[in-house]
Amino acid sequence: MKRGRPIFSEIRQNIVDILFYLEKGYGYQISKIYQKLFPSCTREVIYYHLKKGVDLGEISIKEVKKEHGDFSWGSDVTKTYYALGPNAKPKGSDRVKVEIERLANAKPA
């Protein structure tokens, strides 16, 4: 019997399912989608599981962009874009698929 904490996480699996349909997304975007679909958890937990997913190869870092804009904290933001990694095993949740399609078809405000 293996000792220690199991590697599997339902939160990380949900993030993998979101990335499966999203193809590429940054942390805050993934967090907002997660909050709409699944039981509430903090943004810090989402970022933890993104980092842990990268460590396990379930999630990969696609690119890191520095963007300029008018944000409450200043004029620059660094966005890390994530995609599925080689060890990802998405389940293909219909619930996630419908939400991603709805967001893709929504007109910007």
A tleap script that builds the chain and sets N, CA, C and O, in Angstrom:
source leaprc.protein.ff14SB
mol = sequence {
  NMET LYS ARG GLY ARG PRO ILE PHE SER GLU
  ILE ARG GLN ASN ILE VAL ASP ILE LEU PHE
  TYR LEU GLU LYS GLY TYR GLY TYR GLN ILE
  SER LYS ILE TYR GLN LYS LEU PHE PRO SER
  CYS THR ARG GLU VAL ILE TYR TYR HIE LEU
  LYS LYS GLY VAL ASP LEU GLY GLU ILE SER
  ILE LYS GLU VAL LYS LYS GLU HIE GLY ASP
  PHE SER TRP GLY SER ASP VAL THR LYS THR
  TYR TYR ALA LEU GLY PRO ASN ALA LYS PRO
  LYS GLY SER ASP ARG VAL LYS VAL GLU ILE
  GLU ARG LEU ALA ASN ALA LYS PRO CALA
}
set mol.1.N position { 0.837 -1.177 0.000 }
set mol.1.CA position { 0.000 0.000 0.000 }
set mol.1.C position { 0.890 1.252 0.000 }
set mol.1.O position { 1.860 1.345 0.753 }
set mol.2.N position { 0.536 2.200 -0.857 }
set mol.2.CA position { 1.302 3.433 -0.925 }
set mol.2.C position { 1.037 4.283 0.301 }
set mol.2.O position { -0.059 4.273 0.861 }
set mol.3.N position { 2.050 5.013 0.706 }
set mol.3.CA position { 1.908 5.898 1.851 }
set mol.3.C position { 1.786 7.327 1.361 }
set mol.3.O position { 2.198 7.662 0.251 }
set mol.4.N position { 1.215 8.158 2.208 }
set mol.4.CA position { 1.105 9.563 1.887 }
set mol.4.C position { -0.238 9.917 1.264 }
set mol.4.O position { -1.158 9.103 1.193 }
set mol.5.N position { -0.307 11.113 0.835 }
set mol.5.CA position { -1.539 11.666 0.294 }
set mol.5.C position { -1.727 11.225 -1.153 }
set mol.5.O position { -0.767 11.211 -1.923 }
set mol.6.N position { -2.961 10.862 -1.536 }
set mol.6.CA position { -3.194 10.481 -2.932 }
set mol.6.C position { -2.999 11.678 -3.868 }
set mol.6.O position { -3.260 12.817 -3.482 }
set mol.7.N position { -2.545 11.423 -5.081 }
set mol.7.CA position { -2.255 12.488 -6.040 }
set mol.7.C position { -3.529 13.033 -6.676 }
set mol.7.O position { -3.584 14.215 -7.015 }
set mol.8.N position { -4.552 12.200 -6.844 }
set mol.8.CA position { -5.765 12.625 -7.529 }
set mol.8.C position { -6.478 13.736 -6.769 }
set mol.8.O position { -6.528 13.731 -5.539 }
set mol.9.N position { -7.030 14.689 -7.518 }
set mol.9.CA position { -7.818 15.766 -6.938 }
set mol.9.C position { -9.010 16.052 -7.845 }
set mol.9.O position { -8.853 16.217 -9.055 }
set mol.10.N position { -10.184 16.109 -7.264 }
set mol.10.CA position { -11.402 16.424 -8.022 }
set mol.10.C position { -11.336 17.843 -8.584 }
set mol.10.O position { -11.797 18.090 -9.698 }
set mol.11.N position { -10.772 18.765 -7.829 }
set mol.11.CA position { -10.636 20.157 -8.291 }
set mol.11.C position { -9.742 20.206 -9.517 }
set mol.11.O position { -10.083 20.851 -10.508 }
set mol.12.N position { -8.598 19.530 -9.461 }
set mol.12.CA position { -7.681 19.532 -10.600 }
set mol.12.C position { -8.316 18.839 -11.805 }
set mol.12.O position { -8.104 19.260 -12.942 }
set mol.13.N position { -9.096 17.776 -11.567 }
set mol.13.CA position { -9.781 17.104 -12.672 }
set mol.13.C position { -10.788 18.041 -13.330 }
set mol.13.O position { -10.922 18.043 -14.554 }
set mol.14.N position { -11.493 18.833 -12.534 }
set mol.14.CA position { -12.429 19.815 -13.084 }
set mol.14.C position { -11.703 20.873 -13.909 }
set mol.14.O position { -12.205 21.304 -14.946 }
set mol.15.N position { -10.525 21.292 -13.454 }
set mol.15.CA position { -9.722 22.266 -14.201 }
set mol.15.C position { -9.267 21.656 -15.526 }
set mol.15.O position { -9.281 22.334 -16.553 }
set mol.16.N position { -8.867 20.391 -15.514 }
set mol.16.CA position { -8.466 19.703 -16.749 }
set mol.16.C position { -9.646 19.643 -17.718 }
set mol.16.O position { -9.466 19.845 -18.919 }
set mol.17.N position { -10.849 19.369 -17.212 }
set mol.17.CA position { -12.035 19.348 -18.073 }
set mol.17.C position { -12.319 20.728 -18.666 }
set mol.17.O position { -12.702 20.837 -19.831 }
set mol.18.N position { -12.133 21.776 -17.870 }
set mol.18.CA position { -12.322 23.142 -18.375 }
set mol.18.C position { -11.317 23.424 -19.484 }
set mol.18.O position { -11.690 23.953 -20.531 }
set mol.19.N position { -10.053 23.079 -19.273 }
set mol.19.CA position { -9.021 23.323 -20.289 }
set mol.19.C position { -9.235 22.463 -21.535 }
set mol.19.O position { -8.842 22.857 -22.633 }
set mol.20.N position { -9.850 21.304 -21.374 }
set mol.20.CA position { -10.136 20.434 -22.519 }
set mol.20.C position { -11.011 21.164 -23.540 }
set mol.20.O position { -10.765 21.082 -24.743 }
set mol.21.N position { -12.012 21.865 -23.065 }
set mol.21.CA position { -12.905 22.593 -23.973 }
set mol.21.C position { -12.411 24.001 -24.271 }
set mol.21.O position { -12.642 24.520 -25.363 }
set mol.22.N position { -11.742 24.614 -23.323 }
set mol.22.CA position { -11.244 25.975 -23.508 }
set mol.22.C position { -10.005 25.993 -24.404 }
set mol.22.O position { -9.760 26.986 -25.089 }
set mol.23.N position { -9.233 24.929 -24.409 }
set mol.23.CA position { -7.979 24.746 -25.145 }
set mol.23.C position { -6.823 25.541 -24.556 }
set mol.23.O position { -5.710 25.025 -24.456 }
set mol.24.N position { -7.067 26.793 -24.164 }
set mol.24.CA position { -6.030 27.637 -23.575 }
set mol.24.C position { -6.722 28.689 -22.720 }
set mol.24.O position { -7.707 29.289 -23.150 }
set mol.25.N position { -6.219 28.914 -21.523 }
set mol.25.CA position { -6.830 29.924 -20.669 }
set mol.25.C position { -5.864 30.365 -19.587 }
set mol.25.O position { -4.925 29.646 -19.243 }
set mol.26.N position { -6.104 31.557 -19.052 }
set mol.26.CA position { -5.264 32.059 -17.968 }
set mol.26.C position { -5.972 31.836 -16.636 }
set mol.26.O position { -7.177 31.584 -16.598 }
set mol.27.N position { -5.220 31.929 -15.552 }
set mol.27.CA position { -5.701 31.546 -14.237 }
set mol.27.C position { -7.012 32.173 -13.810 }
set mol.27.O position { -7.911 31.467 -13.353 }
set mol.28.N position { -7.143 33.485 -13.948 }
set mol.28.CA position { -8.353 34.169 -13.509 }
set mol.28.C position { -9.556 33.723 -14.340 }
set mol.28.O position { -10.648 33.542 -13.802 }
set mol.29.N position { -9.362 33.549 -15.625 }
set mol.29.CA position { -10.427 33.095 -16.523 }
set mol.29.C position { -10.900 31.689 -16.113 }
set mol.29.O position { -12.101 31.433 -16.026 }
set mol.30.N position { -9.963 30.804 -15.869 }
set mol.30.CA position { -10.289 29.442 -15.439 }
set mol.30.C position { -11.015 29.482 -14.097 }
set mol.30.O position { -11.973 28.738 -13.887 }
set mol.31.N position { -10.568 30.340 -13.198 }
set mol.31.CA position { -11.176 30.473 -11.883 }
set mol.31.C position { -12.634 30.937 -11.989 }
set mol.31.O position { -13.501 30.412 -11.291 }
set mol.32.N position { -12.904 31.909 -12.851 }
set mol.32.CA position { -14.277 32.404 -13.017 }
set mol.32.C position { -15.196 31.307 -13.546 }
set mol.32.O position { -16.320 31.156 -13.066 }
set mol.33.N position { -14.732 30.548 -14.521 }
set mol.33.CA position { -15.528 29.445 -15.078 }
set mol.33.C position { -15.756 28.384 -14.004 }
set mol.33.O position { -16.869 27.877 -13.859 }
set mol.34.N position { -14.722 28.052 -13.261 }
set mol.34.CA position { -14.827 27.050 -12.203 }
set mol.34.C position { -15.879 27.469 -11.177 }
set mol.34.O position { -16.704 26.655 -10.762 }
set mol.35.N position { -15.847 28.734 -10.770 }
set mol.35.CA position { -16.795 29.235 -9.764 }
set mol.35.C position { -18.245 29.137 -10.233 }
set mol.35.O position { -19.143 28.946 -9.413 }
set mol.36.N position { -18.487 29.263 -11.530 }
set mol.36.CA position { -19.846 29.154 -12.065 }
set mol.36.C position { -20.346 27.720 -12.080 }
set mol.36.O position { -21.543 27.478 -11.921 }
set mol.37.N position { -19.442 26.768 -12.268 }
set mol.37.CA position { -19.845 25.383 -12.510 }
set mol.37.C position { -19.789 24.455 -11.302 }
set mol.37.O position { -20.587 23.523 -11.204 }
set mol.38.N position { -18.869 24.695 -10.390 }
set mol.38.CA position { -18.602 23.731 -9.330 }
set mol.38.C position { -18.714 24.388 -7.963 }
set mol.38.O position { -18.761 25.614 -7.855 }
set mol.39.N position { -18.755 23.563 -6.917 }
set mol.39.CA position { -18.832 24.127 -5.572 }
set mol.39.C position { -17.703 25.126 -5.331 }
set mol.39.O position { -16.576 24.950 -5.794 }
set mol.40.N position { -18.032 26.132 -4.625 }
set mol.40.CA position { -17.127 27.249 -4.427 }
set mol.40.C position { -15.817 26.843 -3.745 }
set mol.40.O position { -15.813 26.088 -2.773 }
set mol.41.N position { -14.731 27.351 -4.266 }
set mol.41.CA position { -13.425 27.235 -3.623 }
set mol.41.C position { -12.675 28.530 -3.917 }
set mol.41.O position { -13.039 29.265 -4.835 }
set mol.42.N position { -11.654 28.805 -3.158 }
set mol.42.CA position { -10.960 30.076 -3.303 }
set mol.42.C position { -10.103 30.093 -4.573 }
set mol.42.O position { -9.734 29.048 -5.108 }
set mol.43.N position { -9.805 31.283 -5.029 }
set mol.43.CA position { -8.952 31.457 -6.195 }
set mol.43.C position { -7.557 30.908 -5.929 }
set mol.43.O position { -6.899 30.400 -6.836 }
set mol.44.N position { -7.112 31.012 -4.689 }
set mol.44.CA position { -5.794 30.488 -4.324 }
set mol.44.C position { -5.730 28.976 -4.528 }
set mol.44.O position { -4.695 28.451 -4.939 }
set mol.45.N position { -6.833 28.269 -4.241 }
set mol.45.CA position { -6.880 26.820 -4.435 }
set mol.45.C position { -6.788 26.492 -5.932 }
set mol.45.O position { -6.122 25.532 -6.319 }
set mol.46.N position { -7.457 27.289 -6.767 }
set mol.46.CA position { -7.391 27.084 -8.218 }
set mol.46.C position { -5.942 27.251 -8.691 }
set mol.46.O position { -5.433 26.420 -9.442 }
set mol.47.N position { -5.285 28.323 -8.252 }
set mol.47.CA position { -3.900 28.563 -8.647 }
set mol.47.C position { -2.973 27.463 -8.116 }
set mol.47.O position { -2.030 27.065 -8.800 }
set mol.48.N position { -3.237 26.973 -6.905 }
set mol.48.CA position { -2.443 25.867 -6.367 }
set mol.48.C position { -2.552 24.647 -7.278 }
set mol.48.O position { -1.544 24.019 -7.603 }
set mol.49.N position { -3.777 24.312 -7.689 }
set mol.49.CA position { -3.976 23.130 -8.513 }
set mol.49.C position { -3.454 23.325 -9.935 }
set mol.49.O position { -3.060 22.354 -10.582 }
set mol.50.N position { -3.447 24.553 -10.428 }
set mol.50.CA position { -2.804 24.814 -11.720 }
set mol.50.C position { -1.312 24.518 -11.611 }
set mol.50.O position { -0.741 23.860 -12.481 }
set mol.51.N position { -0.681 25.004 -10.543 }
set mol.51.CA position { 0.753 24.762 -10.347 }
set mol.51.C position { 1.029 23.267 -10.134 }
set mol.51.O position { 1.972 22.724 -10.711 }
set mol.52.N position { 0.221 22.612 -9.321 }
set mol.52.CA position { 0.395 21.182 -9.064 }
set mol.52.C position { 0.172 20.380 -10.347 }
set mol.52.O position { 0.871 19.398 -10.593 }
set mol.53.N position { -0.801 20.797 -11.167 }
set mol.53.CA position { -1.051 20.139 -12.445 }
set mol.53.C position { 0.127 20.262 -13.388 }
set mol.53.O position { 0.432 19.329 -14.130 }
set mol.54.N position { 0.801 21.424 -13.365 }
set mol.54.CA position { 2.011 21.606 -14.172 }
set mol.54.C position { 3.102 20.663 -13.672 }
set mol.54.O position { 3.799 20.037 -14.471 }
set mol.55.N position { 3.249 20.561 -12.347 }
set mol.55.CA position { 4.259 19.666 -11.774 }
set mol.55.C position { 4.012 18.205 -12.151 }
set mol.55.O position { 4.960 17.452 -12.373 }
set mol.56.N position { 2.735 17.802 -12.225 }
set mol.56.CA position { 2.373 16.422 -12.537 }
set mol.56.C position { 2.277 16.143 -14.040 }
set mol.56.O position { 2.135 14.990 -14.447 }
set mol.57.N position { 2.352 17.189 -14.865 }
set mol.57.CA position { 2.267 17.014 -16.309 }
set mol.57.C position { 0.843 16.947 -16.830 }
set mol.57.O position { 0.636 16.670 -18.011 }
set mol.58.N position { -0.153 17.196 -15.969 }
set mol.58.CA position { -1.546 17.212 -16.413 }
set mol.58.C position { -1.878 18.518 -17.123 }
set mol.58.O position { -2.752 18.562 -17.988 }
set mol.59.N position { -1.178 19.570 -16.751 }
set mol.59.CA position { -1.393 20.910 -17.304 }
set mol.59.C position { -0.030 21.432 -17.740 }
set mol.59.O position { 0.980 21.176 -17.085 }
set mol.60.N position { -0.008 22.161 -18.846 }
set mol.60.CA position { 1.251 22.751 -19.300 }
set mol.60.C position { 1.086 24.260 -19.433 }
set mol.60.O position { -0.020 24.760 -19.638 }
set mol.61.N position { 2.183 24.967 -19.315 }
set mol.61.CA position { 2.173 26.414 -19.515 }
set mol.61.C position { 2.367 26.666 -20.996 }
set mol.61.O position { 3.399 26.316 -21.568 }
set mol.62.N position { 1.363 27.279 -21.612 }
set mol.62.CA position { 1.377 27.539 -23.049 }
set mol.62.C position { 2.227 28.775 -23.363 }
set mol.62.O position { 3.092 28.745 -24.238 }
set mol.63.N position { 1.963 29.858 -22.632 }
set mol.63.CA position { 2.727 31.092 -22.841 }
set mol.63.C position { 2.512 32.030 -21.655 }
set mol.63.O position { 1.560 31.887 -20.888 }
set mol.64.N position { 3.413 32.977 -21.530 }
set mol.64.CA position { 3.310 34.010 -20.505 }
set mol.64.C position { 3.335 35.341 -21.234 }
set mol.64.O position { 4.286 35.648 -21.953 }
set mol.65.N position { 2.279 36.133 -21.043 }
set mol.65.CA position { 2.158 37.420 -21.731 }
set mol.65.C position { 2.089 38.553 -20.725 }
set mol.65.O position { 1.471 38.432 -19.667 }
set mol.66.N position { 2.727 39.643 -21.068 }
set mol.66.CA position { 2.598 40.862 -20.279 }
set mol.66.C position { 1.656 41.768 -21.063 }
set mol.66.O position { 1.937 42.128 -22.206 }
set mol.67.N position { 0.536 42.132 -20.442 }
set mol.67.CA position { -0.473 42.948 -21.116 }
set mol.67.C position { -0.617 44.287 -20.414 }
set mol.67.O position { -0.456 44.392 -19.198 }
set mol.68.N position { -0.918 45.288 -21.191 }
set mol.68.CA position { -1.107 46.635 -20.671 }
set mol.68.C position { -2.593 46.958 -20.666 }
set mol.68.O position { -3.338 46.534 -21.550 }
set mol.69.N position { -3.009 47.710 -19.666 }
set mol.69.CA position { -4.407 48.108 -19.559 }
set mol.69.C position { -4.590 49.024 -18.359 }
set mol.69.O position { -3.624 49.433 -17.715 }
set mol.70.N position { -5.831 49.335 -18.075 }
set mol.70.CA position { -6.153 50.203 -16.950 }
set mol.70.C position { -6.735 49.338 -15.840 }
set mol.70.O position { -7.950 49.152 -15.763 }
set mol.71.N position { -5.867 48.811 -14.982 }
set mol.71.CA position { -6.273 47.926 -13.897 }
set mol.71.C position { -6.240 48.692 -12.585 }
set mol.71.O position { -5.562 49.714 -12.475 }
set mol.72.N position { -6.966 48.203 -11.594 }
set mol.72.CA position { -7.018 48.887 -10.303 }
set mol.72.C position { -5.658 48.905 -9.610 }
set mol.72.O position { -5.407 49.774 -8.775 }
set mol.73.N position { -4.783 47.966 -9.938 }
set mol.73.CA position { -3.471 47.876 -9.292 }
set mol.73.C position { -2.359 48.503 -10.123 }
set mol.73.O position { -1.218 48.572 -9.666 }
set mol.74.N position { -2.665 48.959 -11.331 }
set mol.74.CA position { -1.642 49.573 -12.169 }
set mol.74.C position { -1.947 49.390 -13.641 }
set mol.74.O position { -3.090 49.130 -14.016 }
set mol.75.N position { -0.941 49.523 -14.466 }
set mol.75.CA position { -1.161 49.488 -15.909 }
set mol.75.C position { -0.690 48.195 -16.571 }
set mol.75.O position { -0.939 47.998 -17.760 }
set mol.76.N position { -0.017 47.311 -15.836 }
set mol.76.CA position { 0.500 46.074 -16.426 }
set mol.76.C position { -0.018 44.854 -15.681 }
set mol.76.O position { -0.299 44.898 -14.483 }
set mol.77.N position { -0.135 43.759 -16.432 }
set mol.77.CA position { -0.497 42.477 -15.845 }
set mol.77.C position { 0.259 41.389 -16.601 }
set mol.77.O position { 0.436 41.478 -17.816 }
set mol.78.N position { 0.699 40.373 -15.883 }
set mol.78.CA position { 1.350 39.228 -16.505 }
set mol.78.C position { 0.392 38.051 -16.427 }
set mol.78.O position { 0.023 37.614 -15.337 }
set mol.79.N position { -0.009 37.539 -17.587 }
set mol.79.CA position { -0.950 36.424 -17.642 }
set mol.79.C position { -0.215 35.164 -18.082 }
set mol.79.O position { 0.488 35.153 -19.093 }
set mol.80.N position { -0.392 34.114 -17.306 }
set mol.80.CA position { 0.161 32.809 -17.647 }
set mol.80.C position { -0.960 31.981 -18.256 }
set mol.80.O position { -1.962 31.706 -17.596 }
set mol.81.N position { -0.793 31.583 -19.508 }
set mol.81.CA position { -1.805 30.798 -20.206 }
set mol.81.C position { -1.480 29.318 -20.072 }
set mol.81.O position { -0.346 28.890 -20.290 }
set mol.82.N position { -2.499 28.547 -19.710 }
set mol.82.CA position { -2.359 27.108 -19.484 }
set mol.82.C position { -3.093 26.320 -20.562 }
set mol.82.O position { -4.057 26.805 -21.154 }
set mol.83.N position { -2.627 25.107 -20.808 }
set mol.83.CA position { -3.270 24.175 -21.736 }
set mol.83.C position { -3.116 22.776 -21.136 }
set mol.83.O position { -2.467 22.605 -20.104 }
set mol.84.N position { -3.709 21.793 -21.779 }
set mol.84.CA position { -3.581 20.419 -21.300 }
set mol.84.C position { -2.161 19.917 -21.482 }
set mol.84.O position { -1.509 20.213 -22.484 }
set mol.85.N position { -1.690 19.163 -20.514 }
set mol.85.CA position { -0.367 18.568 -20.572 }
set mol.85.C position { -0.434 17.141 -21.083 }
set mol.85.O position { -1.519 16.625 -21.352 }
set mol.86.N position { 0.727 16.498 -21.218 }
set mol.86.CA position { 0.763 15.141 -21.770 }
set mol.86.C position { 0.121 14.085 -20.870 }
set mol.86.O position { -0.295 13.036 -21.362 }
set mol.87.N position { 0.033 14.340 -19.568 }
set mol.87.CA position { -0.559 13.359 -18.651 }
set mol.87.C position { -2.026 13.632 -18.332 }
set mol.87.O position { -2.600 12.973 -17.465 }
set mol.88.N position { -2.637 14.594 -19.018 }
set mol.88.CA position { -4.034 14.948 -18.750 }
set mol.88.C position { -4.963 13.829 -19.201 }
set mol.88.O position { -4.751 13.195 -20.234 }
set mol.89.N position { -5.991 13.607 -18.400 }
set mol.89.CA position { -7.015 12.620 -18.735 }
set mol.89.C position { -8.381 13.268 -18.570 }
set mol.89.O position { -9.072 13.009 -17.584 }
set mol.90.N position { -8.788 14.125 -19.540 }
set mol.90.CA position { -10.084 14.797 -19.413 }
set mol.90.C position { -11.243 13.812 -19.520 }
set mol.90.O position { -11.186 12.842 -20.275 }
set mol.91.N position { -12.292 14.080 -18.750 }
set mol.91.CA position { -13.485 13.237 -18.768 }
set mol.91.C position { -14.478 13.696 -19.831 }
set mol.91.O position { -15.329 12.917 -20.260 }
set mol.92.N position { -14.378 14.950 -20.260 }
set mol.92.CA position { -15.292 15.462 -21.279 }
set mol.92.C position { -16.678 15.737 -20.727 }
set mol.92.O position { -17.669 15.288 -21.303 }
set mol.93.N position { -16.766 16.458 -19.635 }
set mol.93.CA position { -18.029 16.773 -18.974 }
set mol.93.C position { -18.929 17.629 -19.879 }
set mol.93.O position { -18.502 18.659 -20.401 }
set mol.94.N position { -20.177 17.183 -20.051 }
set mol.94.CA position { -21.136 17.948 -20.857 }
set mol.94.C position { -21.461 19.284 -20.209 }
set mol.94.O position { -21.679 20.281 -20.897 }
set mol.95.N position { -21.493 19.299 -18.899 }
set mol.95.CA position { -21.783 20.537 -18.161 }
set mol.95.C position { -20.746 21.609 -18.473 }
set mol.95.O position { -21.091 22.772 -18.684 }
set mol.96.N position { -19.486 21.217 -18.501 }
set mol.96.CA position { -18.403 22.153 -18.810 }
set mol.96.C position { -18.494 22.580 -20.271 }
set mol.96.O position { -18.324 23.759 -20.580 }
set mol.97.N position { -18.757 21.648 -21.161 }
set mol.97.CA position { -18.853 21.940 -22.590 }
set mol.97.C position { -19.924 22.990 -22.871 }
set mol.97.O position { -19.695 23.926 -23.637 }
set mol.98.N position { -21.089 22.836 -22.253 }
set mol.98.CA position { -22.192 23.779 -22.455 }
set mol.98.C position { -21.811 25.169 -21.968 }
set mol.98.O position { -22.101 26.161 -22.637 }
set mol.99.N position { -21.162 25.252 -20.806 }
set mol.99.CA position { -20.770 26.554 -20.270 }
set mol.99.C position { -19.707 27.233 -21.140 }
set mol.99.O position { -19.783 28.439 -21.374 }
set mol.100.N position { -18.735 26.486 -21.613 }
set mol.100.CA position { -17.686 27.059 -22.467 }
set mol.100.C position { -18.296 27.543 -23.780 }
set mol.100.O position { -17.937 28.616 -24.266 }
set mol.101.N position { -19.206 26.773 -24.356 }
set mol.101.CA position { -19.876 27.194 -25.593 }
set mol.101.C position { -20.718 28.437 -25.355 }
set mol.101.O position { -20.758 29.334 -26.197 }
set mol.102.N position { -21.392 28.492 -24.208 }
set mol.102.CA position { -22.212 29.659 -23.884 }
set mol.102.C position { -21.335 30.900 -23.760 }
set mol.102.O position { -21.698 31.968 -24.254 }
set mol.103.N position { -20.195 30.769 -23.110 }
set mol.103.CA position { -19.282 31.911 -22.964 }
set mol.103.C position { -18.683 32.332 -24.303 }
set mol.103.O position { -18.472 33.521 -24.542 }
set mol.104.N position { -18.408 31.362 -25.176 }
set mol.104.CA position { -17.835 31.668 -26.489 }
set mol.104.C position { -18.839 32.413 -27.360 }
set mol.104.O position { -18.457 33.259 -28.169 }
set mol.105.N position { -20.106 32.104 -27.195 }
set mol.105.CA position { -21.154 32.742 -28.014 }
set mol.105.C position { -21.681 34.028 -27.418 }
set mol.105.O position { -22.403 34.768 -28.086 }
set mol.106.N position { -21.330 34.313 -26.155 }
set mol.106.CA position { -21.791 35.539 -25.489 }
set mol.106.C position { -21.108 36.752 -26.101 }
set mol.106.O position { -19.919 36.726 -26.422 }
set mol.107.N position { -21.877 37.797 -26.251 }
set mol.107.CA position { -21.322 39.047 -26.789 }
set mol.107.C position { -20.637 39.809 -25.668 }
set mol.107.O position { -21.161 39.877 -24.556 }
set mol.108.N position { -19.453 40.394 -25.950 }
set mol.108.CA position { -18.770 41.181 -24.915 }
set mol.108.C position { -19.608 42.376 -24.495 }
set mol.108.O position { -20.312 42.972 -25.309 }
set mol.109.N position { -19.525 42.720 -23.217 }
set mol.109.CA position { -20.324 43.837 -22.679 }
set mol.109.C position { -19.742 45.164 -23.068 }
set mol.109.O position { -20.284 46.207 -22.703 }
savepdb mol mol.pdb
quit
